[in-house]
Amino acid sequence: MEACTFVDFLAVLEPWLDRDYIRKGYLTKDGTFRLYFTDGGERVYHVDDCSEARLTEVFDRLVAAGISVEKSV
């Protein structure tokens, strides 16, 4: 798992916001984002400097890009 700031996470995520590359996203209660790629790869990020609301914004961006997402309750 890679710890990062919210701004760094957005910079990494932006080029991947292509539904043909990211297969699925998963957000946990503790702020961990798990991204599953179409090639079978997986990346895990813990965003440690923002609120759940900010993480939900990213979640919504993935949905808007047509990417399947799940959120733990």
Stockholm file with secondary structure:
# STOCKHOLM 1.0

chainA/1-73         MEACTFVDFLAVLEPWLDRDYIRKGYLTKDGTFRLYFTDGGERVYHVDDCSEARLTEVFDRLVAAGISVEKSV
#=GR chainA/1-73 SS CEEECHHHHHHHHGGGCCTTTEEEEEECTTSEEEEEETTSCEEEEEECSSCHHHHHHHHHHHHHTTCEEEECC
#=GC SS_cons        CEEECHHHHHHHHGGGCCTTTEEEEEECTTSEEEEEETTSCEEEEEECSSCHHHHHHHHHHHHHTTCEEEECC
//
